[in-house]
Amino acid sequence: MTDHPQPAVIDAAAFTVRRTIRIAAPVEKVWAAVTEPEHISRWFGRTVLDGTGPGATGTMTFEGYGAVPIRVEAIDAPRAVTYRWGNDDARGRLEDHVDEGTSTVFNFTLEAVADGTQLTVVETGFDRTSDPAANMAAHQEGWVSELDKLIALFEPAEGAA
């Protein structure tokens, strides 16, 4: 289904990064992969949350980068989940909470399609960062890398046993 995954796209005027992918799995399974910390940790950063609903806080830890504070902003199960997280401006700071002034927000939207699930991520708020263009470019690359890992969870490479 994902022979030609779509790239992440920057909208410089809106300060957003967007990517849409298709996954050969039902919405319920993809929903678990983007909302449950033990599943998120398998393809994204190692995720720890102190709860399950809006307002839950925690961290995502990336190898070679460190921990990033994260908060669940909204949930519309099983269609959409929104997270707020510290961005590149927070790197190296010892913060245990999301800085409202410089954080960005990403939203996963899931839609059932004939052969699985269409997932769209939109990250906004780059206008509040110290270098919007550089941060959007970094996150554009990041969404390609991370969502390709999510695809691989459900669609092992050909020839893999």
CNS distance restraints for C-alpha pairs under 8 A (distance, minus, plus):
assign (resid   1 and name CA) (resid  22 and name CA) 6.91 0.50 0.50
assign (resid   1 and name CA) (resid  23 and name CA) 7.01 0.50 0.50
assign (resid   1 and name CA) (resid  24 and name CA) 6.47 0.50 0.50
assign (resid   1 and name CA) (resid 115 and name CA) 7.60 0.50 0.50
assign (resid   2 and name CA) (resid  21 and name CA) 7.65 0.50 0.50
assign (resid   2 and name CA) (resid  22 and name CA) 6.34 0.50 0.50
assign (resid   2 and name CA) (resid  23 and name CA) 7.09 0.50 0.50
assign (resid   2 and name CA) (resid 151 and name CA) 7.90 0.50 0.50
assign (resid   5 and name CA) (resid  21 and name CA) 6.15 0.50 0.50
assign (resid   5 and name CA) (resid  22 and name CA) 7.69 0.50 0.50
assign (resid   6 and name CA) (resid  19 and name CA) 6.86 0.50 0.50
assign (resid   6 and name CA) (resid  20 and name CA) 6.41 0.50 0.50
assign (resid   6 and name CA) (resid  21 and name CA) 6.35 0.50 0.50
assign (resid   7 and name CA) (resid  19 and name CA) 6.30 0.50 0.50
assign (resid   7 and name CA) (resid  20 and name CA) 7.91 0.50 0.50
assign (resid   7 and name CA) (resid 144 and name CA) 6.42 0.50 0.50
assign (resid   8 and name CA) (resid  17 and name CA) 6.56 0.50 0.50
assign (resid   8 and name CA) (resid  18 and name CA) 5.43 0.50 0.50
assign (resid   8 and name CA) (resid  19 and name CA) 4.34 0.50 0.50
assign (resid   8 and name CA) (resid  20 and name CA) 7.55 0.50 0.50
assign (resid   8 and name CA) (resid 140 and name CA) 5.41 0.50 0.50
assign (resid   8 and name CA) (resid 141 and name CA) 7.35 0.50 0.50
assign (resid   8 and name CA) (resid 143 and name CA) 6.54 0.50 0.50
assign (resid   8 and name CA) (resid 144 and name CA) 6.08 0.50 0.50
assign (resid   9 and name CA) (resid  17 and name CA) 5.54 0.50 0.50
assign (resid   9 and name CA) (resid  18 and name CA) 5.22 0.50 0.50
assign (resid   9 and name CA) (resid  19 and name CA) 6.25 0.50 0.50
assign (resid   9 and name CA) (resid 140 and name CA) 6.72 0.50 0.50
assign (resid  10 and name CA) (resid  15 and name CA) 7.43 0.50 0.50
assign (resid  10 and name CA) (resid  16 and name CA) 5.83 0.50 0.50
assign (resid  10 and name CA) (resid  17 and name CA) 4.53 0.50 0.50
assign (resid  10 and name CA) (resid  18 and name CA) 6.55 0.50 0.50
assign (resid  10 and name CA) (resid 136 and name CA) 6.77 0.50 0.50
assign (resid  10 and name CA) (resid 137 and name CA) 7.55 0.50 0.50
assign (resid  10 and name CA) (resid 140 and name CA) 6.87 0.50 0.50
assign (resid  11 and name CA) (resid  15 and name CA) 5.79 0.50 0.50
assign (resid  11 and name CA) (resid  16 and name CA) 5.24 0.50 0.50
assign (resid  11 and name CA) (resid  17 and name CA) 6.31 0.50 0.50
assign (resid  12 and name CA) (resid  16 and name CA) 6.65 0.50 0.50
assign (resid  12 and name CA) (resid 133 and name CA) 7.47 0.50 0.50
assign (resid  14 and name CA) (resid 124 and name CA) 7.93 0.50 0.50
assign (resid  15 and name CA) (resid 124 and name CA) 6.17 0.50 0.50
assign (resid  15 and name CA) (resid 125 and name CA) 6.36 0.50 0.50
assign (resid  15 and name CA) (resid 126 and name CA) 5.23 0.50 0.50
assign (resid  15 and name CA) (resid 127 and name CA) 5.76 0.50 0.50
assign (resid  15 and name CA) (resid 132 and name CA) 7.20 0.50 0.50
assign (resid  15 and name CA) (resid 136 and name CA) 7.43 0.50 0.50
assign (resid  16 and name CA) (resid 122 and name CA) 6.74 0.50 0.50
assign (resid  16 and name CA) (resid 123 and name CA) 5.48 0.50 0.50
assign (resid  16 and name CA) (resid 124 and name CA) 4.64 0.50 0.50
assign (resid  16 and name CA) (resid 125 and name CA) 6.99 0.50 0.50
assign (resid  16 and name CA) (resid 126 and name CA) 6.72 0.50 0.50
assign (resid  16 and name CA) (resid 136 and name CA) 7.14 0.50 0.50
assign (resid  17 and name CA) (resid 122 and name CA) 5.72 0.50 0.50
assign (resid  17 and name CA) (resid 123 and name CA) 5.22 0.50 0.50
assign (resid  17 and name CA) (resid 124 and name CA) 6.84 0.50 0.50
assign (resid  17 and name CA) (resid 136 and name CA) 6.46 0.50 0.50
assign (resid  17 and name CA) (resid 139 and name CA) 7.24 0.50 0.50
assign (resid  17 and name CA) (resid 140 and name CA) 6.09 0.50 0.50
assign (resid  18 and name CA) (resid 120 and name CA) 7.12 0.50 0.50
assign (resid  18 and name CA) (resid 121 and name CA) 5.60 0.50 0.50
assign (resid  18 and name CA) (resid 122 and name CA) 4.42 0.50 0.50
assign (resid  18 and name CA) (resid 123 and name CA) 6.46 0.50 0.50
assign (resid  18 and name CA) (resid 140 and name CA) 7.82 0.50 0.50
assign (resid  19 and name CA) (resid 120 and name CA) 5.64 0.50 0.50
assign (resid  19 and name CA) (resid 121 and name CA) 5.45 0.50 0.50
assign (resid  19 and name CA) (resid 122 and name CA) 6.75 0.50 0.50
assign (resid  19 and name CA) (resid 143 and name CA) 7.20 0.50 0.50
assign (resid  19 and name CA) (resid 144 and name CA) 7.76 0.50 0.50
assign (resid  20 and name CA) (resid 118 and name CA) 6.93 0.50 0.50
assign (resid  20 and name CA) (resid 119 and name CA) 5.62 0.50 0.50
assign (resid  20 and name CA) (resid 120 and name CA) 4.18 0.50 0.50
assign (resid  20 and name CA) (resid 121 and name CA) 6.46 0.50 0.50
assign (resid  21 and name CA) (resid 118 and name CA) 5.74 0.50 0.50
assign (resid  21 and name CA) (resid 119 and name CA) 5.38 0.50 0.50
assign (resid  21 and name CA) (resid 120 and name CA) 6.42 0.50 0.50
assign (resid  21 and name CA) (resid 147 and name CA) 7.80 0.50 0.50
assign (resid  22 and name CA) (resid 116 and name CA) 7.03 0.50 0.50
assign (resid  22 and name CA) (resid 117 and name CA) 5.63 0.50 0.50
assign (resid  22 and name CA) (resid 118 and name CA) 4.42 0.50 0.50
assign (resid  22 and name CA) (resid 119 and name CA) 6.19 0.50 0.50
assign (resid  22 and name CA) (resid 151 and name CA) 7.81 0.50 0.50
assign (resid  23 and name CA) (resid  30 and name CA) 7.96 0.50 0.50
assign (resid  23 and name CA) (resid 115 and name CA) 7.97 0.50 0.50
assign (resid  23 and name CA) (resid 116 and name CA) 5.68 0.50 0.50
assign (resid  23 and name CA) (resid 117 and name CA) 5.24 0.50 0.50
assign (resid  23 and name CA) (resid 118 and name CA) 6.37 0.50 0.50
assign (resid  23 and name CA) (resid 119 and name CA) 7.58 0.50 0.50
assign (resid  23 and name CA) (resid 151 and name CA) 5.85 0.50 0.50
assign (resid  23 and name CA) (resid 154 and name CA) 6.93 0.50 0.50
assign (resid  23 and name CA) (resid 155 and name CA) 7.55 0.50 0.50
assign (resid  24 and name CA) (resid 115 and name CA) 5.95 0.50 0.50
assign (resid  24 and name CA) (resid 116 and name CA) 4.47 0.50 0.50
assign (resid  24 and name CA) (resid 117 and name CA) 6.52 0.50 0.50
assign (resid  24 and name CA) (resid 154 and name CA) 6.53 0.50 0.50
assign (resid  24 and name CA) (resid 155 and name CA) 6.74 0.50 0.50
assign (resid  25 and name CA) (resid  29 and name CA) 6.43 0.50 0.50
assign (resid  25 and name CA) (resid  30 and name CA) 6.69 0.50 0.50
assign (resid  25 and name CA) (resid 115 and name CA) 7.58 0.50 0.50
assign (resid  25 and name CA) (resid 116 and name CA) 4.62 0.50 0.50
assign (resid  25 and name CA) (resid 117 and name CA) 6.11 0.50 0.50
assign (resid  25 and name CA) (resid 154 and name CA) 6.57 0.50 0.50
assign (resid  26 and name CA) (resid  30 and name CA) 6.55 0.50 0.50
assign (resid  26 and name CA) (resid 112 and name CA) 7.06 0.50 0.50
assign (resid  26 and name CA) (resid 116 and name CA) 5.03 0.50 0.50
assign (resid  26 and name CA) (resid 117 and name CA) 5.84 0.50 0.50
assign (resid  27 and name CA) (resid  31 and name CA) 5.82 0.50 0.50
assign (resid  27 and name CA) (resid  78 and name CA) 7.19 0.50 0.50
assign (resid  27 and name CA) (resid 110 and name CA) 6.71 0.50 0.50
assign (resid  27 and name CA) (resid 111 and name CA) 6.96 0.50 0.50
assign (resid  27 and name CA) (resid 112 and name CA) 5.93 0.50 0.50
assign (resid  27 and name CA) (resid 116 and name CA) 6.98 0.50 0.50
assign (resid  27 and name CA) (resid 117 and name CA) 5.47 0.50 0.50
assign (resid  28 and name CA) (resid  32 and name CA) 6.37 0.50 0.50
assign (resid  28 and name CA) (resid  78 and name CA) 6.85 0.50 0.50
assign (resid  29 and name CA) (resid  33 and name CA) 6.39 0.50 0.50
assign (resid  30 and name CA) (resid  34 and name CA) 6.40 0.50 0.50
assign (resid  30 and name CA) (resid 110 and name CA) 7.96 0.50 0.50
assign (resid  30 and name CA) (resid 117 and name CA) 7.34 0.50 0.50
assign (resid  31 and name CA) (resid  35 and name CA) 6.09 0.50 0.50
assign (resid  31 and name CA) (resid  77 and name CA) 7.87 0.50 0.50
assign (resid  31 and name CA) (resid  78 and name CA) 5.97 0.50 0.50
assign (resid  31 and name CA) (resid  79 and name CA) 7.78 0.50 0.50
assign (resid  31 and name CA) (resid 110 and name CA) 7.51 0.50 0.50
assign (resid  32 and name CA) (resid  36 and name CA) 5.38 0.50 0.50
assign (resid  32 and name CA) (resid  39 and name CA) 6.67 0.50 0.50
assign (resid  33 and name CA) (resid  39 and name CA) 4.82 0.50 0.50
assign (resid  33 and name CA) (resid  40 and name CA) 5.42 0.50 0.50
assign (resid  33 and name CA) (resid 150 and name CA) 7.93 0.50 0.50
assign (resid  34 and name CA) (resid  39 and name CA) 7.14 0.50 0.50
assign (resid  34 and name CA) (resid  40 and name CA) 5.63 0.50 0.50
assign (resid  34 and name CA) (resid 108 and name CA) 7.69 0.50 0.50
assign (resid  35 and name CA) (resid  39 and name CA) 7.61 0.50 0.50
assign (resid  35 and name CA) (resid  40 and name CA) 6.78 0.50 0.50
assign (resid  35 and name CA) (resid  81 and name CA) 7.36 0.50 0.50
assign (resid  36 and name CA) (resid  40 and name CA) 6.04 0.50 0.50
assign (resid  36 and name CA) (resid  52 and name CA) 7.90 0.50 0.50
assign (resid  37 and name CA) (resid  41 and name CA) 5.93 0.50 0.50
assign (resid  37 and name CA) (resid  46 and name CA) 7.75 0.50 0.50
assign (resid  37 and name CA) (resid  47 and name CA) 5.15 0.50 0.50
assign (resid  37 and name CA) (resid  48 and name CA) 5.98 0.50 0.50
assign (resid  37 and name CA) (resid  49 and name CA) 6.80 0.50 0.50
assign (resid  38 and name CA) (resid  42 and name CA) 6.89 0.50 0.50
assign (resid  38 and name CA) (resid  47 and name CA) 7.13 0.50 0.50
assign (resid  39 and name CA) (resid  43 and name CA) 7.38 0.50 0.50
assign (resid  40 and name CA) (resid  44 and name CA) 5.58 0.50 0.50
assign (resid  40 and name CA) (resid  45 and name CA) 7.01 0.50 0.50
assign (resid  40 and name CA) (resid  46 and name CA) 7.20 0.50 0.50
assign (resid  40 and name CA) (resid  47 and name CA) 6.47 0.50 0.50
assign (resid  41 and name CA) (resid  45 and name CA) 5.33 0.50 0.50
assign (resid  41 and name CA) (resid  46 and name CA) 4.24 0.50 0.50
assign (resid  41 and name CA) (resid  47 and name CA) 5.30 0.50 0.50
assign (resid  42 and name CA) (resid  46 and name CA) 7.45 0.50 0.50
assign (resid  43 and name CA) (resid 146 and name CA) 6.67 0.50 0.50
assign (resid  43 and name CA) (resid 147 and name CA) 7.92 0.50 0.50
assign (resid  43 and name CA) (resid 149 and name CA) 5.38 0.50 0.50
assign (resid  43 and name CA) (resid 150 and name CA) 5.50 0.50 0.50
assign (resid  43 and name CA) (resid 153 and name CA) 7.36 0.50 0.50
assign (resid  44 and name CA) (resid  62 and name CA) 7.93 0.50 0.50
assign (resid  44 and name CA) (resid 146 and name CA) 5.83 0.50 0.50
assign (resid  44 and name CA) (resid 149 and name CA) 7.57 0.50 0.50
assign (resid  44 and name CA) (resid 150 and name CA) 7.77 0.50 0.50
assign (resid  45 and name CA) (resid  60 and name CA) 5.05 0.50 0.50
assign (resid  45 and name CA) (resid  61 and name CA) 5.06 0.50 0.50
assign (resid  45 and name CA) (resid  62 and name CA) 4.94 0.50 0.50
assign (resid  45 and name CA) (resid  63 and name CA) 7.91 0.50 0.50
assign (resid  46 and name CA) (resid  59 and name CA) 7.89 0.50 0.50
assign (resid  46 and name CA) (resid  60 and name CA) 5.26 0.50 0.50
assign (resid  46 and name CA) (resid  61 and name CA) 4.96 0.50 0.50
assign (resid  46 and name CA) (resid  62 and name CA) 6.61 0.50 0.50
assign (resid  47 and name CA) (resid  58 and name CA) 7.40 0.50 0.50
assign (resid  47 and name CA) (resid  59 and name CA) 5.79 0.50 0.50
assign (resid  47 and name CA) (resid  60 and name CA) 4.43 0.50 0.50
assign (resid  47 and name CA) (resid  61 and name CA) 6.55 0.50 0.50
assign (resid  48 and name CA) (resid  58 and name CA) 5.32 0.50 0.50
assign (resid  48 and name CA) (resid  59 and name CA) 5.47 0.50 0.50
assign (resid  48 and name CA) (resid  60 and name CA) 6.57 0.50 0.50
assign (resid  49 and name CA) (resid  56 and name CA) 6.19 0.50 0.50
assign (resid  49 and name CA) (resid  57 and name CA) 5.34 0.50 0.50
assign (resid  49 and name CA) (resid  58 and name CA) 4.27 0.50 0.50
assign (resid  49 and name CA) (resid  59 and name CA) 6.70 0.50 0.50
assign (resid  50 and name CA) (resid  56 and name CA) 5.58 0.50 0.50
assign (resid  50 and name CA) (resid  57 and name CA) 5.63 0.50 0.50
assign (resid  50 and name CA) (resid  58 and name CA) 6.02 0.50 0.50
assign (resid  51 and name CA) (resid  55 and name CA) 7.97 0.50 0.50
assign (resid  51 and name CA) (resid  56 and name CA) 4.78 0.50 0.50
assign (resid  51 and name CA) (resid  57 and name CA) 7.11 0.50 0.50
assign (resid  52 and name CA) (resid  56 and name CA) 6.01 0.50 0.50
assign (resid  53 and name CA) (resid  72 and name CA) 6.71 0.50 0.50
assign (resid  53 and name CA) (resid  74 and name CA) 7.55 0.50 0.50
assign (resid  53 and name CA) (resid  75 and name CA) 6.99 0.50 0.50
assign (resid  54 and name CA) (resid  71 and name CA) 7.75 0.50 0.50
assign (resid  54 and name CA) (resid  72 and name CA) 4.92 0.50 0.50
assign (resid  54 and name CA) (resid  73 and name CA) 5.05 0.50 0.50
assign (resid  54 and name CA) (resid  74 and name CA) 5.12 0.50 0.50
assign (resid  54 and name CA) (resid  75 and name CA) 6.54 0.50 0.50
assign (resid  55 and name CA) (resid  71 and name CA) 6.14 0.50 0.50
assign (resid  55 and name CA) (resid  72 and name CA) 5.37 0.50 0.50
assign (resid  55 and name CA) (resid  73 and name CA) 6.03 0.50 0.50
assign (resid  56 and name CA) (resid  71 and name CA) 5.63 0.50 0.50
assign (resid  56 and name CA) (resid  72 and name CA) 5.36 0.50 0.50
assign (resid  57 and name CA) (resid  69 and name CA) 7.51 0.50 0.50
assign (resid  57 and name CA) (resid  70 and name CA) 5.73 0.50 0.50
assign (resid  57 and name CA) (resid  71 and name CA) 4.31 0.50 0.50
assign (resid  57 and name CA) (resid  72 and name CA) 6.49 0.50 0.50
assign (resid  57 and name CA) (resid  97 and name CA) 7.68 0.50 0.50
assign (resid  58 and name CA) (resid  69 and name CA) 5.87 0.50 0.50
assign (resid  58 and name CA) (resid  70 and name CA) 5.36 0.50 0.50
assign (resid  58 and name CA) (resid  71 and name CA) 6.42 0.50 0.50
assign (resid  58 and name CA) (resid  96 and name CA) 7.97 0.50 0.50
assign (resid  58 and name CA) (resid  97 and name CA) 7.89 0.50 0.50
assign (resid  59 and name CA) (resid  67 and name CA) 5.95 0.50 0.50
assign (resid  59 and name CA) (resid  68 and name CA) 5.30 0.50 0.50
assign (resid  59 and name CA) (resid  69 and name CA) 4.47 0.50 0.50
assign (resid  59 and name CA) (resid  70 and name CA) 5.26 0.50 0.50
assign (resid  60 and name CA) (resid  67 and name CA) 5.52 0.50 0.50
assign (resid  60 and name CA) (resid  68 and name CA) 5.18 0.50 0.50
assign (resid  60 and name CA) (resid  69 and name CA) 6.55 0.50 0.50
assign (resid  60 and name CA) (resid  70 and name CA) 6.77 0.50 0.50
assign (resid  61 and name CA) (resid  65 and name CA) 7.39 0.50 0.50
assign (resid  61 and name CA) (resid  66 and name CA) 5.26 0.50 0.50
assign (resid  61 and name CA) (resid  67 and name CA) 4.04 0.50 0.50
assign (resid  61 and name CA) (resid  68 and name CA) 6.07 0.50 0.50
assign (resid  62 and name CA) (resid  66 and name CA) 5.33 0.50 0.50
assign (resid  62 and name CA) (resid  67 and name CA) 6.42 0.50 0.50
assign (resid  65 and name CA) (resid  91 and name CA) 7.90 0.50 0.50
assign (resid  66 and name CA) (resid  91 and name CA) 7.90 0.50 0.50
assign (resid  68 and name CA) (resid  85 and name CA) 6.78 0.50 0.50
assign (resid  68 and name CA) (resid  86 and name CA) 5.69 0.50 0.50
assign (resid  68 and name CA) (resid  87 and name CA) 7.55 0.50 0.50
assign (resid  68 and name CA) (resid  90 and name CA) 7.87 0.50 0.50
assign (resid  68 and name CA) (resid  91 and name CA) 7.67 0.50 0.50
assign (resid  69 and name CA) (resid  85 and name CA) 5.62 0.50 0.50
assign (resid  69 and name CA) (resid  86 and name CA) 5.55 0.50 0.50
assign (resid  69 and name CA) (resid  95 and name CA) 7.25 0.50 0.50
assign (resid  69 and name CA) (resid  96 and name CA) 6.12 0.50 0.50
assign (resid  69 and name CA) (resid  97 and name CA) 5.53 0.50 0.50
assign (resid  69 and name CA) (resid  98 and name CA) 5.41 0.50 0.50
assign (resid  70 and name CA) (resid  83 and name CA) 6.76 0.50 0.50
assign (resid  70 and name CA) (resid  84 and name CA) 5.66 0.50 0.50
assign (resid  70 and name CA) (resid  85 and name CA) 4.28 0.50 0.50
assign (resid  70 and name CA) (resid  86 and name CA) 6.67 0.50 0.50
assign (resid  70 and name CA) (resid  97 and name CA) 7.32 0.50 0.50
assign (resid  70 and name CA) (resid  98 and name CA) 6.13 0.50 0.50
assign (resid  71 and name CA) (resid  83 and name CA) 5.61 0.50 0.50
assign (resid  71 and name CA) (resid  84 and name CA) 5.23 0.50 0.50
assign (resid  71 and name CA) (resid  85 and name CA) 6.38 0.50 0.50
assign (resid  71 and name CA) (resid  98 and name CA) 6.98 0.50 0.50
assign (resid  72 and name CA) (resid  81 and name CA) 7.70 0.50 0.50
assign (resid  72 and name CA) (resid  82 and name CA) 6.12 0.50 0.50
assign (resid  72 and name CA) (resid  83 and name CA) 4.58 0.50 0.50
assign (resid  72 and name CA) (resid  84 and name CA) 6.47 0.50 0.50
assign (resid  73 and name CA) (resid  81 and name CA) 7.67 0.50 0.50
assign (resid  73 and name CA) (resid  82 and name CA) 5.25 0.50 0.50
assign (resid  73 and name CA) (resid  83 and name CA) 5.23 0.50 0.50
assign (resid  73 and name CA) (resid  84 and name CA) 6.42 0.50 0.50
assign (resid  74 and name CA) (resid  80 and name CA) 7.96 0.50 0.50
assign (resid  74 and name CA) (resid  81 and name CA) 5.69 0.50 0.50
assign (resid  74 and name CA) (resid  82 and name CA) 5.06 0.50 0.50
assign (resid  74 and name CA) (resid  83 and name CA) 7.24 0.50 0.50
assign (resid  75 and name CA) (resid  80 and name CA) 5.90 0.50 0.50
assign (resid  75 and name CA) (resid  81 and name CA) 4.49 0.50 0.50
assign (resid  75 and name CA) (resid  82 and name CA) 6.46 0.50 0.50
assign (resid  76 and name CA) (resid  80 and name CA) 4.98 0.50 0.50
assign (resid  76 and name CA) (resid  81 and name CA) 6.21 0.50 0.50
assign (resid  77 and name CA) (resid  81 and name CA) 7.38 0.50 0.50
assign (resid  78 and name CA) (resid 110 and name CA) 7.26 0.50 0.50
assign (resid  79 and name CA) (resid 109 and name CA) 5.64 0.50 0.50
assign (resid  79 and name CA) (resid 110 and name CA) 4.95 0.50 0.50
assign (resid  79 and name CA) (resid 111 and name CA) 6.69 0.50 0.50
assign (resid  80 and name CA) (resid 107 and name CA) 6.89 0.50 0.50
assign (resid  80 and name CA) (resid 108 and name CA) 5.47 0.50 0.50
assign (resid  80 and name CA) (resid 109 and name CA) 4.43 0.50 0.50
assign (resid  80 and name CA) (resid 110 and name CA) 6.17 0.50 0.50
assign (resid  81 and name CA) (resid 107 and name CA) 5.70 0.50 0.50
assign (resid  81 and name CA) (resid 108 and name CA) 5.41 0.50 0.50
assign (resid  81 and name CA) (resid 109 and name CA) 6.84 0.50 0.50
assign (resid  82 and name CA) (resid 105 and name CA) 6.98 0.50 0.50
assign (resid  82 and name CA) (resid 106 and name CA) 5.74 0.50 0.50
assign (resid  82 and name CA) (resid 107 and name CA) 4.23 0.50 0.50
assign (resid  82 and name CA) (resid 108 and name CA) 6.40 0.50 0.50
assign (resid  83 and name CA) (resid 105 and name CA) 5.66 0.50 0.50
assign (resid  83 and name CA) (resid 106 and name CA) 5.40 0.50 0.50
assign (resid  83 and name CA) (resid 107 and name CA) 6.33 0.50 0.50
assign (resid  84 and name CA) (resid  98 and name CA) 7.21 0.50 0.50
assign (resid  84 and name CA) (resid 103 and name CA) 6.55 0.50 0.50
assign (resid  84 and name CA) (resid 104 and name CA) 5.77 0.50 0.50
assign (resid  84 and name CA) (resid 105 and name CA) 4.29 0.50 0.50
assign (resid  84 and name CA) (resid 106 and name CA) 6.38 0.50 0.50
assign (resid  85 and name CA) (resid  98 and name CA) 5.89 0.50 0.50
assign (resid  85 and name CA) (resid 103 and name CA) 5.53 0.50 0.50
assign (resid  85 and name CA) (resid 104 and name CA) 5.80 0.50 0.50
assign (resid  85 and name CA) (resid 105 and name CA) 6.38 0.50 0.50
assign (resid  86 and name CA) (resid  90 and name CA) 5.69 0.50 0.50
assign (resid  86 and name CA) (resid  91 and name CA) 7.92 0.50 0.50
assign (resid  86 and name CA) (resid  98 and name CA) 5.63 0.50 0.50
assign (resid  86 and name CA) (resid  99 and name CA) 6.61 0.50 0.50
assign (resid  86 and name CA) (resid 102 and name CA) 7.23 0.50 0.50
assign (resid  86 and name CA) (resid 103 and name CA) 4.77 0.50 0.50
assign (resid  86 and name CA) (resid 104 and name CA) 6.66 0.50 0.50
assign (resid  87 and name CA) (resid  91 and name CA) 7.07 0.50 0.50
assign (resid  87 and name CA) (resid 102 and name CA) 7.33 0.50 0.50
assign (resid  87 and name CA) (resid 103 and name CA) 5.70 0.50 0.50
assign (resid  87 and name CA) (resid 104 and name CA) 6.38 0.50 0.50
assign (resid  87 and name CA) (resid 129 and name CA) 7.89 0.50 0.50
assign (resid  87 and name CA) (resid 135 and name CA) 7.96 0.50 0.50
assign (resid  88 and name CA) (resid 135 and name CA) 6.77 0.50 0.50
assign (resid  89 and name CA) (resid 102 and name CA) 7.16 0.50 0.50
assign (resid  89 and name CA) (resid 129 and name CA) 6.57 0.50 0.50
assign (resid  89 and name CA) (resid 130 and name CA) 6.61 0.50 0.50
assign (resid  90 and name CA) (resid  95 and name CA) 7.83 0.50 0.50
assign (resid  90 and name CA) (resid 102 and name CA) 7.97 0.50 0.50
assign (resid  98 and name CA) (resid 103 and name CA) 6.60 0.50 0.50
assign (resid  99 and name CA) (resid 103 and name CA) 5.64 0.50 0.50
assign (resid 101 and name CA) (resid 128 and name CA) 6.76 0.50 0.50
assign (resid 102 and name CA) (resid 125 and name CA) 7.90 0.50 0.50
assign (resid 102 and name CA) (resid 128 and name CA) 5.23 0.50 0.50
assign (resid 102 and name CA) (resid 129 and name CA) 5.47 0.50 0.50
assign (resid 103 and name CA) (resid 125 and name CA) 6.99 0.50 0.50
assign (resid 103 and name CA) (resid 128 and name CA) 7.40 0.50 0.50
assign (resid 103 and name CA) (resid 129 and name CA) 7.53 0.50 0.50
assign (resid 104 and name CA) (resid 123 and name CA) 6.77 0.50 0.50
assign (resid 104 and name CA) (resid 124 and name CA) 5.72 0.50 0.50
assign (resid 104 and name CA) (resid 125 and name CA) 4.68 0.50 0.50
assign (resid 104 and name CA) (resid 126 and name CA) 6.26 0.50 0.50
assign (resid 104 and name CA) (resid 128 and name CA) 7.94 0.50 0.50
assign (resid 105 and name CA) (resid 123 and name CA) 5.43 0.50 0.50
assign (resid 105 and name CA) (resid 124 and name CA) 5.33 0.50 0.50
assign (resid 105 and name CA) (resid 125 and name CA) 6.34 0.50 0.50
assign (resid 106 and name CA) (resid 121 and name CA) 6.58 0.50 0.50
assign (resid 106 and name CA) (resid 122 and name CA) 5.49 0.50 0.50
assign (resid 106 and name CA) (resid 123 and name CA) 4.03 0.50 0.50
assign (resid 106 and name CA) (resid 124 and name CA) 6.35 0.50 0.50
assign (resid 107 and name CA) (resid 120 and name CA) 7.89 0.50 0.50
assign (resid 107 and name CA) (resid 121 and name CA) 5.43 0.50 0.50
assign (resid 107 and name CA) (resid 122 and name CA) 5.39 0.50 0.50
assign (resid 107 and name CA) (resid 123 and name CA) 6.43 0.50 0.50
assign (resid 108 and name CA) (resid 119 and name CA) 6.62 0.50 0.50
assign (resid 108 and name CA) (resid 120 and name CA) 5.64 0.50 0.50
assign (resid 108 and name CA) (resid 121 and name CA) 4.58 0.50 0.50
assign (resid 108 and name CA) (resid 122 and name CA) 6.89 0.50 0.50
assign (resid 109 and name CA) (resid 119 and name CA) 5.61 0.50 0.50
assign (resid 109 and name CA) (resid 120 and name CA) 5.19 0.50 0.50
assign (resid 109 and name CA) (resid 121 and name CA) 6.48 0.50 0.50
assign (resid 110 and name CA) (resid 117 and name CA) 6.49 0.50 0.50
assign (resid 110 and name CA) (resid 118 and name CA) 5.73 0.50 0.50
assign (resid 110 and name CA) (resid 119 and name CA) 4.64 0.50 0.50
assign (resid 110 and name CA) (resid 120 and name CA) 6.64 0.50 0.50
assign (resid 111 and name CA) (resid 117 and name CA) 5.59 0.50 0.50
assign (resid 111 and name CA) (resid 118 and name CA) 5.13 0.50 0.50
assign (resid 111 and name CA) (resid 119 and name CA) 6.51 0.50 0.50
assign (resid 112 and name CA) (resid 116 and name CA) 6.08 0.50 0.50
assign (resid 112 and name CA) (resid 117 and name CA) 4.68 0.50 0.50
assign (resid 112 and name CA) (resid 118 and name CA) 6.32 0.50 0.50
assign (resid 113 and name CA) (resid 117 and name CA) 5.38 0.50 0.50
assign (resid 113 and name CA) (resid 118 and name CA) 6.41 0.50 0.50
assign (resid 125 and name CA) (resid 129 and name CA) 7.56 0.50 0.50
assign (resid 126 and name CA) (resid 132 and name CA) 5.11 0.50 0.50
assign (resid 126 and name CA) (resid 135 and name CA) 6.95 0.50 0.50
assign (resid 126 and name CA) (resid 136 and name CA) 6.68 0.50 0.50
assign (resid 127 and name CA) (resid 132 and name CA) 5.61 0.50 0.50
assign (resid 128 and name CA) (resid 132 and name CA) 7.46 0.50 0.50
assign (resid 129 and name CA) (resid 135 and name CA) 7.50 0.50 0.50
assign (resid 131 and name CA) (resid 135 and name CA) 6.07 0.50 0.50
assign (resid 132 and name CA) (resid 136 and name CA) 5.92 0.50 0.50
assign (resid 133 and name CA) (resid 137 and name CA) 6.16 0.50 0.50
assign (resid 134 and name CA) (resid 138 and name CA) 6.16 0.50 0.50
assign (resid 135 and name CA) (resid 139 and name CA) 6.12 0.50 0.50
assign (resid 136 and name CA) (resid 140 and name CA) 5.90 0.50 0.50
assign (resid 137 and name CA) (resid 141 and name CA) 6.44 0.50 0.50
assign (resid 138 and name CA) (resid 142 and name CA) 6.15 0.50 0.50
assign (resid 139 and name CA) (resid 143 and name CA) 5.97 0.50 0.50
assign (resid 140 and name CA) (resid 144 and name CA) 6.57 0.50 0.50
assign (resid 141 and name CA) (resid 145 and name CA) 6.34 0.50 0.50
assign (resid 142 and name CA) (resid 146 and name CA) 5.93 0.50 0.50
assign (resid 143 and name CA) (resid 147 and name CA) 5.68 0.50 0.50
assign (resid 144 and name CA) (resid 148 and name CA) 5.95 0.50 0.50
assign (resid 145 and name CA) (resid 149 and name CA) 6.54 0.50 0.50
assign (resid 146 and name CA) (resid 150 and name CA) 6.55 0.50 0.50
assign (resid 147 and name CA) (resid 151 and name CA) 6.23 0.50 0.50
assign (resid 148 and name CA) (resid 152 and name CA) 6.21 0.50 0.50
assign (resid 149 and name CA) (resid 153 and name CA) 6.38 0.50 0.50
assign (resid 150 and name CA) (resid 154 and name CA) 7.05 0.50 0.50
assign (resid 151 and name CA) (resid 155 and name CA) 5.90 0.50 0.50
assign (resid 152 and name CA) (resid 156 and name CA) 5.20 0.50 0.50
assign (resid 152 and name CA) (resid 157 and name CA) 7.00 0.50 0.50
assign (resid 156 and name CA) (resid 160 and name CA) 6.32 0.50 0.50
